[in-house]
Amino acid sequence: MHPEEPPSISDAYHHKYSGKTLLLKVSGKTLLSEEMPALIQDVQSLAREGIRFIIVCGAGEQNTRHLKDYLAQIGQEWTEPERIGGRRVTDERQMLHGVLPACQSIRSLFRQSLPEATMLEPEQLHCIHLPELGFVGDPESVDRLGTDRIVVVPSVGSDGRQLLNVNADDTARAIAAQEARHLNEAIFVTETGGVLHRGSVAPLLWEEDIAADGSHAHIDVTGGGGGMQKKLCEAKRILRHIQKVVITGVAGIRQEIERILGSGTLVVARSSVQCEPPPHDSADDAIFDALYRKNVVSKNFRPRSLQELQQLKEHVHLLKVSNSILGAFALVPHGSFLEFATMCSDYNGTGVGDVILQAAQKAALLRKKDLYAFASSPESAALFTRNHFENLGHVSALQKEHPTFYEFLSCVRDYDVSKRDPCFCMWRPEVFSARK
């Protein structure tokens, strides 16, 4: 690619992720699925781009299959094992004829399909024994995680005396705590492709809406045996240490890295959102350009000349969590005013609009300037008024109703209301401060 040529979105995100470490938790069911070869290929391809992977393997499906085969051989019936807190109670027979053979089969799978990976031994996954659950361990730490480009962590650990069954979600949480300074994010691969809400994958969840037990304030995640609730519980715990957790499907691993909006559910804390003013790098510019073009096509933005677009880009602020861009807006100076322009996000309907507006208000407070914005729809007007903007009515009526703004702001006088007639919304820091 020529140095002056803008990068594609996938190139931009490869640039942002190069040198980063991702924690990838894969269920035992996924390891046995027809999608597993595609997942392996994506990991290999992305590793060549300079991305490191720590892969944590679940083994529930393999444990069940091996134990069922053993019971069939001795003529006994299978019964569903008891679970406590998402962990499978494991007796000696289950350990010998389910857990350990399952661990060996997973190791064989990775040796054949991902030979360049470093396979850790059970003794390198250090656990506390939970005797009330049988042969079950609670992971504490893992050796040799920073050694190679791809590291695979087993489904069996050790307390130094005996091998123990471990839950992969628990292992992921322990690794996040241990490797907090080095991990970019954790990715949980699940069959549903994300957290389902009303039949669709919810693109963004705020950690503050998740209770300590994994239940969600607005979404029912208690079905399906509580598996998603357990994931959200672990996601909340992991977010104490790192900034992002993604719950997605197999294809979502690559999409999480190569697209503005992945196909899964991003889980972040509002407190982790950072507002980054210009200047940005070429990757940020490429991502903003893509967001801008998308919003012009959908008629959320009016088309801008190259000169106008360049002016916008000189004043664009990006909302980020780590290296993920949640949204963008521009604060264009006009005398004692700032025009709040081109608010955009692919996470619409998640409350991110409020977060964007509040970030813009903080920036305006620091500069001691008033904000104004053109609201092109009733929904956007409601968003502004909800965040303490005053709706002064349609632009076409400002000359009569609010002549001061009309005369002072050329962008108002020159607005072509024959094409669209948005509402003019104003926010004043002194009014905002008085309300607080």
LOSE-208058 format. One line per 4 residues: their letters; for each residue x, y, z of N, C-alpha, C. Coordinates in steps of 0.2 Angstrom, whole numbers, plus 2048, in hexadecimal, padded with zeros to 3 digits. Layout:
N
A = X/Y/Z/X/Y/Z/X/Y/Z; ...
//
This chain:
436
MHPE = 804/7FA/800/800/800/800/804/806/800; 803/80B/7FC/807/811/7FC/806/815/802; 80B/818/805/80B/81B/80B/805/821/80C; 803/824/806/7FE/829/807/7F7/826/806
EPPS = 7F7/820/804/7F0/81D/802/7ED/81B/809; 7E6/81D/80A/7E3/81C/810/7E2/814/810; 7E3/811/816/7E3/80A/817/7DB/808/817; 7DA/802/815/7D4/7FF/816/7D2/7FE/81D
ISDA = 7CC/7FD/81E/7CA/7FC/825/7CD/7F6/828; 7CE/7F0/825/7D1/7EA/827/7D9/7EC/829; 7DC/7F0/824/7E3/7F2/825/7E4/7F6/82B; 7DF/7FB/82C/7DF/7FF/831/7DF/7FC/838
YHHK = 7DA/7F7/838/7DA/7F3/83F/7E0/7EE/840; 7E2/7EB/83A/7E8/7E7/83B/7EE/7EC/83E; 7EE/7F2/83C/7F3/7F7/83F/7F2/7F8/846; 7EB/7F8/848/7EA/7FA/84F/7EB/7F3/854
YSGK = 7EA/7EE/851/7EB/7E7/855/7F2/7E4/855; 7F6/7E7/850/7FD/7E4/84F/801/7E4/856; 803/7DF/858/807/7DF/85F/803/7DE/865; 7FC/7DE/864/7F7/7DD/86A/7F7/7D5/86B
TLLL = 7F4/7D4/871/7F3/7CD/873/7EC/7CC/875; 7E9/7C7/872/7E2/7C6/873/7E1/7BF/877; 7DC/7C0/87B/7DA/7BA/87F/7D4/7B7/87C; 7D5/7B1/879/7D0/7AD/875/7CD/7A7/879
KVSG = 7C7/7A7/87B/7C4/7A2/87F/7BF/79E/87A; 7C1/798/879/7BD/794/874/7BA/78E/878; 7B3/78D/877/7B0/787/87A/7B1/781/877; 7B0/77B/87B/7B2/775/879/7AD/773/873
KTLL = 7A7/776/873/7A3/774/86D/7A5/777/867; 7A8/77D/867/7AB/781/861/7B1/77D/85F; 7B5/77A/863/7BB/776/861/7B9/770/85D; 7B3/76D/85E/7B1/767/85B/7AD/769/854
SEEM = 7AB/770/853/7A7/772/84E/7AA/772/847; 7A6/772/842/7A9/773/83B/7AC/77A/83A; 7AB/77F/83F/7AE/785/83E/7B5/786/840; 7B7/781/844/7BE/781/847/7C3/782/842
PALI = 7C3/77F/83C/7C9/780/838/7C9/787/835; 7C3/78B/835/7C3/792/833/7C6/796/838; 7C4/794/83F/7C7/798/844/7CF/797/845; 7D1/791/843/7D8/790/843/7DC/794/83E
QDVQ = 7D9/794/838/7DC/798/833/7DC/7A0/834; 7D7/7A2/837/7D6/7A9/839/7DC/7AB/83E; 7DD/7A7/843/7E2/7A8/848/7E9/7A8/845; 7EA/7A3/841/7F0/7A3/83D/7F2/7A9/839
SLAR = 7EC/7AB/835/7ED/7B1/831/7EE/7B7/835; 7EB/7B8/83A/7EB/7BE/83F/7F2/7BE/843; 7F4/7B8/844/7FB/7B8/848/800/7BA/843; 7FF/7B9/83D/804/7BB/838/804/7C3/837
EGIR = 7FF/7C6/839/7FE/7CD/839/801/7D0/83F; 804/7CC/844/807/7CF/84A/803/7CF/850; 7FD/7CB/850/7F9/7CB/855/7FA/7C4/859; 7FA/7C5/860/7FC/7BF/864/7F5/7BC/867
FIIV = 7F5/7B6/868/7EF/7B3/86B/7F1/7AE/871; 7ED/7AF/876/7EC/7AA/87B/7E6/7A6/87B; 7E6/7A0/879/7E0/79C/878/7DE/798/87E; 7D8/799/881/7D6/795/887/7D0/790/884
CGAG = 7D1/78A/885/7CD/785/883/7C8/783/888; 7C1/783/886/7BC/77F/88A/7BC/778/888; 7B9/774/88C/7B9/76D/88A/7B3/769/88C; 7AE/76D/88E/7A8/76A/890/7A5/764/88C
EQNT = 7A5/766/885/7A2/761/880/7A6/75B/880; 7AD/75C/880/7B1/756/880/7B1/752/886; 7B0/755/88C/7B0/751/892/7AA/74D/892; 7A4/750/88F/79E/74C/88F/79E/746/88A
RHLK = 7A1/747/884/7A2/742/87F/7A6/73C/882; 7AC/73E/885/7B0/738/887/7AD/734/88D; 7AA/738/891/7A7/734/897/7A1/730/894; 79D/733/890/798/72F/88D/79A/728/88A
DYLA = 7A0/729/886/7A2/723/882/7A5/71E/888; 7A8/720/88D/7AA/71C/892/7A4/718/896; 79F/71C/897/799/719/89B/796/714/896; 796/715/890/792/711/88B/796/70A/88B
QIGQ = 79D/70B/88B/7A1/705/88B/7A0/700/891; 79E/703/897/79D/6FF/89D/796/6FE/89E; 792/700/89A/78B/6FF/89A/787/703/89F; 789/709/8A0/786/70E/8A5/783/714/8A1
EWTE = 77D/717/8A4/77A/71D/8A1/77E/723/8A3; 77D/728/89F/780/72E/8A0/77B/733/8A4; 77D/736/8A8/779/73B/8AC/77D/742/8AC; 779/747/8AB/77C/74E/8AB/77F/750/8B1
PERI = 785/752/8B1/789/753/8B7/786/75A/8BA; 787/75A/8C1/785/760/8C4/789/766/8C3; 786/76C/8C3/78A/772/8C1/789/777/8C7; 78E/77A/8CA/78E/77F/8CF/792/785/8CD
GGRR = 78E/78B/8CC/791/791/8CA/794/790/8C3; 791/78C/8BE/794/78B/8B8/79A/786/8B7; 79C/784/8BD/7A1/77F/8BD/79E/778/8BD; 7A1/773/8BA/79F/76C/8BA/7A2/768/8C0
VTDE = 79E/766/8C4/7A0/762/8CA/7A3/75B/8C7; 7A9/75A/8C9/7AD/755/8C5/7B0/74F/8CA; 7AD/749/8CA/7AF/744/8CE/7B5/740/8CB; 7B8/73B/8CE/7BE/738/8CC/7BD/735/8C5
RQML = 7B7/731/8C4/7B5/72E/8BE/7B5/733/8B8; 7B2/739/8B9/7B1/73E/8B4/7B8/740/8B2; 7BC/741/8B7/7C3/744/8B6/7C7/73F/8B2; 7C7/738/8B4/7CB/734/8B0/7C8/732/8A9
HGVL = 7C2/732/8A8/7BF/72F/8A2/7BC/735/89E; 7BB/73B/8A0/7B9/740/89D/7BD/746/89C; 7C0/749/8A1/7C4/74F/8A1/7CA/74E/89E; 7CE/749/8A1/7D5/748/89E/7D5/746/897
PACQ = 7D1/741/895/7D1/73F/88E/7CF/745/889; 7CA/74A/88C/7C8/74F/888/7CE/754/887; 7D2/755/88C/7D8/75A/88C/7DD/757/887; 7DE/751/887/7E3/74E/882/7E0/74E/87B
SIRS = 7DA/74E/87A/7D7/74E/873/7D8/755/870; 7D7/75A/875/7D7/761/873/7DF/763/871; 7E3/760/875/7EA/761/874/7EC/75E/86D; 7E9/758/86B/7EB/755/865/7E8/75A/85F
LFRQ = 7E2/75C/860/7DF/761/85B/7E4/767/85A; 7E6/76A/85F/7EB/770/85D/7F1/76E/85B; 7F4/768/85D/7FA/766/85A/7FA/765/852; 7F4/762/850/7F3/761/849/7F1/767/845
SLPE = 7ED/76B/848/7EA/771/844/7EE/777/845; 7F1/778/84B/7F5/77E/84C/7FC/77D/84F; 800/77A/84B/806/777/84E/80B/77D/850; 80A/783/84E/80F/788/850/80D/78B/857
ATML = 807/789/85A/805/78B/861/809/787/866; 80A/78B/86C/80D/788/872/808/785/876; 808/77F/877/803/77B/87B/806/77B/882; 802/77E/887/804/77E/88E/802/777/891
EPEQ = 805/775/896/804/76F/89A/7FF/771/8A0; 7FB/76C/8A2/7F7/76D/8A8/7FA/770/8AE; 800/76E/8AF/804/770/8B5/806/777/8B4; 805/77A/8AE/807/781/8AD/800/786/8AF
LHCI = 7FB/783/8B0/7F5/786/8B2/7F3/785/8B9; 7F5/78A/8BD/7F5/789/8C4/7EE/78B/8C7; 7EC/786/8CB/7E5/786/8CE/7E5/786/8D6; 7DF/788/8D8/7DD/786/8DF/7D8/781/8DF
HLPE = 7D9/77B/8E2/7D4/776/8E2/7CE/778/8E6; 7C8/776/8E3/7C2/777/8E5/7BF/771/8E7; 7C0/76E/8ED/7BE/767/8EF/7B7/766/8EF; 7B3/76B/8F0/7AC/76A/8F0/7A9/769/8EA
LGFV = 7AD/76A/8E4/7AB/769/8DD/7AE/762/8DB; 7B2/75F/8DF/7B6/759/8DD/7BC/75B/8DA; 7BE/758/8D4/7C4/75A/8D1/7C4/760/8CD; 7C3/765/8D0/7C2/76C/8CC/7C7/771/8CF
GDPE = 7CA/775/8CB/7CE/77A/8CD/7CC/781/8CB; 7CE/786/8CF/7CD/78D/8CD/7D3/790/8CB; 7D4/792/8C5/7DA/794/8C2/7DD/79A/8C6; 7E3/79B/8C7/7E7/7A0/8CA/7EC/7A4/8C6
SVDR = 7F0/7A0/8C2/7F5/7A3/8BE/7F7/79E/8B9; 7FA/7A0/8B4/7FC/79C/8AE/804/79E/8AC; 808/799/8AB/80F/79A/8A9/80F/79B/8A2; 815/79E/89F/817/79E/898/812/7A1/894
LGTD = 80E/7A6/896/809/7A9/891/80C/7AE/88C; 812/7B1/88E/815/7B6/88A/81A/7B3/885; 81A/7AD/884/820/7AA/881/820/7AA/879; 81A/7A9/877/819/7A8/86F/813/7AB/86C
RIVV = 813/7AB/866/80D/7AF/862/806/7AC/864; 806/7A5/864/800/7A2/866/801/79D/86C; 7FD/79E/871/7FE/799/877/7F7/796/878; 7F7/790/879/7F0/78C/87B/7F1/78A/882
VPSV = 7EC/78C/886/7EB/78A/88D/7E6/784/88E; 7E8/77F/891/7E4/779/891/7DE/779/896; 7DA/774/895/7D4/774/899/7D4/771/8A0; 7DB/76F/8A2/7DC/76B/8A8/7E2/76F/8AB
GSDG = 7E1/770/8B2/7E7/774/8B5/7E9/76F/8BB; 7ED/772/8C0/7F0/76E/8C5/7F1/773/8CB; 7F0/770/8D1/7F1/773/8D7/7F8/772/8DA; 7FC/76E/8D6/803/76C/8D8/803/765/8DB
RQLL = 7FD/762/8DC/7FD/75B/8DE/7F9/757/8DA; 7F3/75A/8D7/7EF/756/8D2/7EC/75A/8CD; 7EA/756/8C7/7E7/75A/8C2/7E0/75B/8C3; 7DD/761/8C1/7D7/763/8C2/7D3/766/8BC
NVNA = 7CD/765/8BC/7C8/768/8B7/7C8/76F/8B8; 7C8/773/8B2/7C7/77A/8B3/7C2/77D/8AE; 7BF/782/8B0/7BA/785/8AC/7BE/78B/8A8; 7BD/78B/8A1/7C0/78F/89C/7BF/796/89E
DDTA = 7B9/798/8A0/7B7/79F/8A1/7BB/7A1/8A7; 7BC/79D/8AC/7C0/79E/8B2/7C8/79F/8B0; 7CA/79B/8AC/7D1/79C/8A9/7D2/7A2/8A6; 7CD/7A4/8A2/7CD/7AB/89E/7CE/7B1/8A3
RAIA = 7CA/7B0/8A8/7CA/7B6/8AD/7D1/7B6/8B1; 7D4/7B0/8B3/7DA/7B0/8B6/7DF/7B3/8B2; 7DF/7B1/8AB/7E4/7B4/8A6/7E4/7BB/8A6; 7DD/7BE/8A5/7DC/7C5/8A5/7DF/7C9/8AB
AQEA = 7DF/7C6/8B1/7E1/7C9/8B7/7E9/7C9/8B6; 7EC/7C3/8B4/7F3/7C3/8B4/7F6/7C7/8AE; 7F3/7C7/8A9/7F6/7CA/8A3/7F3/7D1/8A1; 7F0/7D4/8A6/7EC/7DA/8A5/7F0/7E0/8A1
RHLN = 7F7/7E0/8A2/7FB/7E5/89F/7FC/7E4/897; 7FB/7DD/896/7FD/7DB/88F/7F7/7D9/88A; 7F1/7D8/88E/7EB/7D6/88A/7E8/7DC/887; 7E6/7DC/880/7E2/7E1/87D/7DA/7E0/87F
EAIF = 7D8/7D9/87E/7D1/7D8/880/7D1/7D0/880; 7CB/7CE/883/7C9/7C7/883/7C3/7C6/87E; 7C3/7C0/87B/7BE/7BE/876/7BB/7B8/878; 7B5/7B7/879/7B2/7B1/87B/7AE/7AF/875
VTET = 7B0/7A9/872/7AC/7A6/86C/7A6/7A2/86E; 7A0/7A4/86C/79A/7A0/86E/796/79F/868; 792/799/868/78D/797/863/789/79D/860; 786/7A1/865/781/7A6/864/784/7AC/860
GGVL = 78B/7AC/860/78E/7B2/85C/78E/7B8/860; 78B/7B8/867/78B/7BE/86B/785/7BD/870; 784/7C3/873/77E/7C3/878/778/7C5/874; 773/7C0/874/76D/7C1/870/768/7C6/874
HRGS = 765/7CA/871/760/7CF/873/75A/7CF/86E; 755/7CD/870/74F/7CD/86B/751/7CA/864; 754/7C5/864/756/7C1/85E/75C/7C3/85A; 75F/7C9/85D/765/7CB/859/76B/7CC/85E
VAPL = 771/7CC/85B/777/7CD/860/777/7D4/862; 778/7D5/868/779/7DC/86B/780/7DE/86A; 781/7E4/866/788/7E6/864/78C/7E8/86A; 789/7EB/86F/78D/7EE/874/789/7EE/87B
LWEE = 78D/7EC/880/78A/7EB/887/78E/7EF/88B; 78B/7F3/890/78F/7F7/895/790/7F2/89B; 796/7F2/89D/798/7EE/8A3/793/7F0/8A9; 792/7F7/8AA/78E/7F9/8AF/787/7F6/8AF
DIAA = 784/7F4/8AA/77E/7F1/8A9/77E/7E9/8AB; 783/7E6/8AD/784/7DF/8AE/785/7DF/8B6; 781/7DA/8B9/781/7D9/8C0/787/7D4/8C2; 789/7D4/8C8/78E/7CF/8CA/78D/7C8/8C8
DGSH = 787/7C6/8C8/785/7BF/8C6/785/7BE/8BE; 786/7C3/8BA/786/7C3/8B3/77F/7C4/8B0; 77A/7C6/8B4/774/7C8/8B1/774/7CF/8AF; 770/7D0/8AA/770/7D7/8A6/76A/7DB/8A8
AHID = 76B/7E2/8A8/765/7E6/8AA/760/7E6/8A5; 761/7E5/89F/75C/7E6/899/75B/7DF/895; 760/7DA/896/760/7D5/891/75F/7CE/896; 75B/7CA/894/75A/7C3/898/760/7BF/895
VTGG = 765/7BD/899/76A/7B9/897/76A/7B2/89C; 764/7B1/89F/764/7AB/8A3/762/7A5/8A0; 760/7A5/899/75F/79E/896/765/79A/894; 763/795/891/769/790/88E/76D/78E/893
GGGM = 76B/78C/899/76F/789/89F/773/78E/8A2; 772/795/8A1/776/79A/8A4/77D/79B/8A1; 77E/798/89B/785/799/899/787/7A0/897; 782/7A4/894/784/7AB/892/784/7AF/899
QKKL = 780/7AE/89E/780/7B2/8A4/787/7B1/8A7; 78A/7AA/8A7/791/7A9/8A9/796/7AD/8A6; 795/7AD/89F/79A/7B1/89B/79A/7B9/89D; 794/7BB/89E/793/7C2/8A0/796/7C4/8A7
CEAK = 795/7BF/8AB/798/7BF/8B2/7A0/7BF/8B1; 7A2/7BB/8AD/7AA/7BB/8AC/7AC/7C1/8A8; 7A8/7C4/8A4/7AA/7CA/8A0/7AB/7D0/8A5; 7A6/7D0/8A9/7A6/7D5/8AE/7AC/7D5/8B3
RILR = 7AE/7CF/8B5/7B4/7CE/8B9/7BA/7CF/8B5; 7BA/7CD/8AE/7C0/7CF/8AA/7C1/7D6/8A9; 7BC/7DA/8A9/7BC/7E1/8A7/7BF/7E5/8AD; 7C0/7E1/8B3/7C4/7E5/8B8/7CB/7E5/8B6
HIQK = 7CE/7E1/8B2/7D5/7E1/8B0/7D6/7E4/8A9; 7D2/7E2/8A4/7D3/7E5/89D/7CD/7E9/89B; 7CD/7EC/895/7C8/7F1/893/7C3/7EE/88F; 7C4/7E8/88C/7BF/7E6/887/7BE/7DE/887
VVIT = 7B8/7DC/887/7B6/7D5/886/7B1/7D5/880; 7B2/7D0/87C/7AE/7CF/876/7AB/7C8/876; 7A5/7C7/875/7A1/7C1/875/79F/7C0/86E; 7A1/7BB/86A/7A0/7BB/863/7A0/7B4/861
GVAG = 79F/7B3/85A/79F/7AC/857/7A6/7AB/854; 7A7/7A5/850/7AD/7A4/84D/7AF/7A9/848; 7AB/7AB/844/7AD/7B0/83F/7AE/7B7/842; 7AB/7B8/848/7AC/7BF/84B/7B3/7C0/84D
IRQE = 7B7/7BB/84E/7BE/7BD/850/7C2/7C1/84B; 7C1/7BF/845/7C4/7C4/83F/7C1/7CA/83F; 7BA/7CA/83F/7B6/7D0/83E/7B7/7D5/844; 7B9/7D2/84A/7BA/7D7/850/7C0/7DB/84E
IERI = 7C5/7D8/84A/7CB/7DB/849/7CB/7DF/842; 7C7/7DD/83E/7C7/7E0/837/7C1/7E5/835; 7BD/7E5/83A/7B7/7EA/838/7B5/7EE/83E; 7B2/7F4/83C/7B1/7F9/841/7AC/7F6/847
LGSG = 7A7/7F3/844/7A2/7EF/849/7A3/7E8/847; 7A5/7E4/84C/7A5/7DD/84B/79F/7DA/84B; 79E/7D3/84B/798/7D0/84A/795/7CE/851; 799/7CF/856/797/7CC/85D/795/7D2/862
TLVV = 796/7D1/868/794/7D5/86D/79A/7D8/871; 79B/7DE/871/7A1/7E2/874/79F/7E4/87B; 7A2/7E2/880/7A0/7E3/887/7A6/7E8/88A; 7A4/7EE/88C/7A9/7F3/88F/7A6/7F7/894
ARSS = 7AA/7FA/898/7A7/7FF/89D/7A7/806/89B; 7A2/809/89D/7A2/810/89B/7A8/814/89D; 7AA/812/8A3/7B0/816/8A6/7B6/815/8A2; 7B6/810/89D/7BC/80E/899/7BC/812/893
VQCE = 7B7/815/891/7B6/819/88B/7BB/81F/88B; 7BF/820/887/7C3/826/886/7C1/82A/880; 7C2/831/881/7C0/836/87B/7C7/838/879; 7C9/836/873/7CF/838/870/7CF/83E/86B
PPPH = 7D1/844/86C/7D1/849/867/7D6/848/862; 7D6/84C/85C/7DB/84B/857/7E2/84E/85A; 7E8/84C/857/7E8/848/850/7E7/840/851; 7E6/83D/84C/7E5/836/84C/7EA/833/847
DSAD = 7EB/82C/847/7EF/829/842/7EB/827/83C; 7EE/825/837/7EB/823/830/7E6/81E/831; 7E7/819/836/7E2/814/837/7DB/817/83A; 7DC/81C/83F/7D6/820/841/7D2/823/83C
DAIF = 7D6/827/837/7D3/82A/832/7CF/826/82D; 7D2/820/82C/7CE/81B/827/7C8/819/82B; 7C8/818/831/7C2/816/835/7BD/81B/835; 7BF/821/836/7BA/827/836/7B7/828/82F
DALY = 7BC/827/82A/7B9/828/823/7B4/823/821; 7B5/81D/824/7B0/818/822/7A9/819/826; 7A9/81C/82C/7A4/81E/830/7A0/823/82D; 7A4/828/82A/7A1/82E/827/79D/82C/821
RKNV = 7A1/828/81C/79D/826/816/797/822/817; 797/81E/81C/791/81A/81E/78B/81E/820; 78D/823/824/787/828/826/785/82D/821; 789/82E/81C/787/832/816/782/82E/812
VSKN = 784/828/811/780/823/80D/779/822/810; 779/822/817/773/821/81A/76F/827/81C; 772/82D/819/76F/834/81A/76F/836/821; 773/833/825/774/836/82C/778/83D/82C
FRPR = 77D/83D/827/781/843/826/780/846/81F; 780/84C/81F/780/84F/818/787/84F/815; 788/84E/80F/78E/84D/80B/792/853/80C; 799/853/80D/79D/858/80E/7A2/859/808
SLQE = 7A4/85F/807/7AA/85F/802/7B0/85D/805; 7B5/85B/801/7BB/859/803/7BE/85E/808; 7BD/864/807/7C0/869/80C/7BC/869/812; 7B6/869/812/7B2/868/818/7B3/862/81C
LQQL = 7B4/85C/818/7B6/856/81C/7BD/856/81F; 7C1/85A/81C/7C8/85A/81F/7C7/85F/825; 7C3/864/825/7C2/868/82B/7BF/864/831; 7BA/860/82F/7B7/85B/834/7BD/857/837
KEHV = 7C1/854/833/7C6/84F/835/7CB/853/83A; 7CC/859/839/7D1/85D/83D/7CE/85E/844; 7C7/85C/845/7C4/85D/84B/7C0/857/84E; 7C2/851/84B/7BE/84B/84D/7C1/849/853
HLLK = 7BD/847/858/7BE/843/85E/7BC/83C/85D; 7C0/837/860/7BE/830/85F/7BD/82D/866; 7B7/82A/867/7B6/826/86D/7B9/81F/86D; 7BD/81D/871/7C1/817/871/7C0/813/878
VSNS = 7C1/80D/877/7C2/808/87C/7C8/804/87A; 7CE/806/87D/7D4/803/87A/7D5/804/873; 7D5/800/86E/7D6/801/867/7D0/800/863; 7CA/800/867/7C3/7FF/863/7C0/806/863
ILGA = 7BE/808/85D/7BB/80F/85D/7B3/80E/85E; 7B0/811/863/7A9/810/864/7A5/815/860; 7A8/81B/85F/7A4/820/85B/7A9/826/85A; 7A6/82B/857/7AA/831/855/7A5/837/855
FALV = 7A8/83D/856/7A5/844/855/7AA/849/853; 7A8/84E/850/7AC/854/84F/7A9/85A/853; 7AE/85E/856/7AD/865/859/7B0/86A/855; 7AC/86D/850/7AF/872/84B/7AE/879/84E
PHGS = 7B3/87D/84F/7B2/884/852/7AF/889/84E; 7AA/88D/850/7A7/892/84D/7A7/898/852; 7AC/89C/853/7AC/8A1/858/7AC/89E/85F; 7A7/8A1/862/7A6/89E/869/7A2/898/86A
FLEF = 7A0/895/864/79C/88F/864/7A1/889/861; 79E/883/863/7A1/87D/860/79B/879/85C; 79C/878/856/797/874/853/798/86C/854; 793/869/857/794/862/858/791/85E/852
ATMC = 796/85B/84E/794/859/848/797/851/847; 794/84E/842/795/847/840/796/842/846; 791/842/84A/791/83D/84F/78F/837/84C; 794/832/84D/792/82B/849/795/826/84E
SDYN = 792/820/84D/794/81A/850/790/814/84D; 794/80E/84D/790/808/84B/78D/805/850; 78D/807/856/78A/804/85C/783/808/85E; 780/80A/859/77A/80E/85A/775/80A/85E
GTGV = 771/80D/862/76B/809/866/76E/806/86C; 774/808/86E/777/805/874/778/80A/87A; 777/810/879/778/815/87E/77F/819/87C; 782/817/877/789/81A/875/788/821/873
GDVI = 782/823/870/781/82A/86F/781/82E/875; 77E/82C/87A/77F/830/881/786/831/883; 78A/82C/882/791/82C/884/795/831/87F; 793/831/879/797/835/874/795/83C/876
LQAA = 78F/83E/877/78D/845/879/790/847/87F; 790/843/884/793/845/88B/79B/846/88A; 79E/842/885/7A5/844/884/7A6/84A/881; 7A1/84C/87C/7A2/853/879/7A1/858/87D
QKAA = 79C/857/882/79B/85D/887/7A1/85E/88C; 7A4/858/88D/7AA/859/891/7B0/85D/88E; 7B0/85C/887/7B5/85F/883/7B3/867/882; 7AD/868/882/7AA/86F/881/7AB/873/888
LLRK = 7AA/86F/88D/7AB/872/894/7B3/875/895; 7B7/870/893/7BE/872/893/7C0/878/88F; 7BC/879/889/7BE/87F/885/7B9/885/886; 7B5/884/88B/7B0/889/88D/7AC/88C/887
KDLY = 7A9/887/883/7A6/889/87D/79F/886/87D; 79A/889/87A/793/886/879/793/881/873; 78F/87C/874/78E/878/86E/788/879/86B; 788/878/864/781/877/860/782/871/85C
AFAS = 77C/86F/85A/77C/869/855/775/869/851; 776/866/84B/770/865/847/76D/85E/848; 767/85E/84B/764/857/84C/75F/856/846; 761/851/842/75E/84F/83C/758/84A/83C
SPES = 757/848/842/751/843/843/74E/844/84A; 748/842/84B/745/843/852/749/83F/857; 74C/839/855/750/835/85A/756/839/85C; 75A/83C/857/760/840/859/75E/846/85D
AALF = 758/849/85C/756/84F/860/755/84D/867; 752/847/868/750/844/86E/757/843/872; 75C/840/86F/762/83F/872/765/845/874; 765/84A/870/768/851/872/764/853/879
TRNH = 75E/854/878/75A/856/87E/75B/852/884; 75C/84C/883/75D/847/889/764/849/88D; 768/84C/889/76F/84E/88B/770/855/88C; 76A/859/88E/76A/85F/890/76B/865/88A
FENL = 76A/863/884/76A/867/87F/763/86B/87E; 763/871/87C/75C/874/87B/75A/874/874; 755/871/872/753/871/86B/74F/878/869; 752/87B/865/750/882/863/74B/882/85D
GHVS = 74A/87C/85B/745/87B/855/749/87A/84E; 745/87A/849/748/879/842/74C/87F/840; 751/87D/83C/755/883/83A/751/888/836; 74C/886/832/748/88A/82E/745/890/832
ALQK = 744/88E/838/740/893/83D/745/897/841; 74B/896/841/750/89A/845/750/8A1/844; 750/8A3/83E/750/8AA/83C/74B/8AE/840; 745/8AC/840/740/8AF/844/740/8AE/84B
EHPT = 741/8A7/84D/740/8A6/855/747/8A7/859; 74D/8A6/855/753/8A7/859/758/8AB/854; 757/8B1/853/75A/8B5/84E/762/8B6/850; 763/8B6/856/76B/8B6/858/76F/8B1/855
FYEF = 76D/8AB/856/770/8A5/853/770/8A5/84C; 76B/8A7/849/76A/8A7/842/76F/8AC/83F; 770/8B2/842/774/8B7/83F/77C/8B6/840; 77D/8B3/846/784/8B2/848/787/8AC/845
LSCV = 783/8A6/844/786/8A0/841/785/8A0/839; 78A/8A0/836/789/8A0/82E/787/899/82C; 789/894/830/787/88D/82E/77F/88C/82F; 77C/890/833/775/890/834/772/894/82E
RDYD = 774/89A/82D/771/89E/827/772/89A/821; 777/897/820/779/894/819/776/88D/818; 773/88A/81E/770/883/81D/76B/883/818; 76B/87E/814/766/87D/80E/761/879/811
VSKR = 75B/87C/814/756/879/817/751/876/812; 752/877/80B/74E/874/806/750/86C/805; 756/86A/808/757/863/807/755/860/80E; 757/863/813/754/860/81A/754/866/81F
DPCF = 750/866/824/74F/86B/829/750/868/830; 756/867/832/757/864/839/755/869/83E; 755/867/844/754/86B/84A/75B/86D/84C; 75B/873/84F/761/877/852/762/876/859
CMWR = 767/872/85C/767/871/863/76D/874/866; 76C/877/86C/772/87B/86F/773/879/876; 779/878/878/77B/876/87F/780/87C/881; 77F/87E/887/783/883/88A/786/881/891
PEVF = 78C/881/891/790/87E/898/78D/881/89E; 78B/888/89E/789/88B/8A4/782/888/8A6; 77E/887/8A1/777/884/8A3/778/87D/8A5; 77C/879/8A2/77E/872/8A4/781/872/8AB
SARK = 785/876/8AD/788/877/8B3/783/878/8B9; 77E/87D/8B7/779/87F/8BC/775/879/8BD; 773/875/8B8/76F/86F/8B9/772/86A/8BD; 778/869/8BD/77C/864/8C1/77C/867/8C8
//
